[in-house]
Amino acid sequence: MGGFTLWFTGLSGAGKTTIAELVAPELERRGLAVEWLDGDVVRTHLTKGLGFSKEDRDTNIERIGWVASRLTRHGAAVIVSAISPYEEARRKARALVEEFGAFVEVHVATPVEECERRDVKGLYEKARSGEIAEFTGVSDPYEEPSSPELRIDTTAHEPLESARLVLAKLEELGLLGVAA
């Protein structure tokens, strides 16, 4: 079986990382080599120095897409969890990955009000008070995916159920064998 990229997109606090943390070990249990590119970790190591302007965000997503494409090329199951707010940048990442394998976009479609309620770091509050400029969902746009392979509203699905939906979609797409 070839590599693929599972791309989680959504607002800060939507549940991207939480779902990825549940999906990754299951993929490993099924014998896949898993690499996880988490947005916060990538910004520390790969894209340090980039800001949050549209240009910098697009550069960030392009770099993540390029790394994901290389890993996909070598047969890895790549999990990306990054806000990735702009449709065009996600489309370019998809094109890079699809040269070598499947790109499965999962829109973690949690309403901004719920993301704000969950916000343990206080980022939404800081954005609303003007302490943080260019914050996605508050002072910067989030362009919802027009046709993701899967859309999950985490107000309707608990994390384990959300992870099961993702795994079922990967099975449906022929990217995983059915669980034992």
HUVEN-V402697 format. One record per backbone hydrogen bond with DSSP energy under -1.0 kcal/mol. NH is the residue of the N-H (numbers start at 1). CO is the residue of the C=O. Records with the same first field share a line. If there is no record, write none. Layout:
NH=CO, CO
This chain:
4=76
5=102
6=78
7=104
8=80
9=106
14=11
19=15
20=16
21=17
23=19
24=20
27=23
28=24
29=25
30=26
31=28
32=27
35=77
37=79
39=81
42=38
43=39
45=41
46=42
47=42
50=47
57=53
58=54
59=55
60=56
61=57
62=58
63=59
64=60
65=61
66=62
67=63
68=64
69=65
70=66
71=67
72=68
73=69
74=70
75=72
76=71
77=33
78=4
79=35
80=6
81=37
82=8
90=86
91=87
92=88
93=89
94=90
95=91
96=92
97=93
98=94
100=97
101=97
104=5
106=7
107=150
108=9
109=107, 152
110=108
115=111
116=112
117=113
118=114
126=122
127=123
128=124
129=125
131=126
132=126
137=140
138=135
139=135
140=135
143=85
150=105
152=107
156=153
162=158
163=159
164=160
165=161
166=162
167=163
168=164
169=165
170=166
171=167
172=168
173=169
174=171
175=170
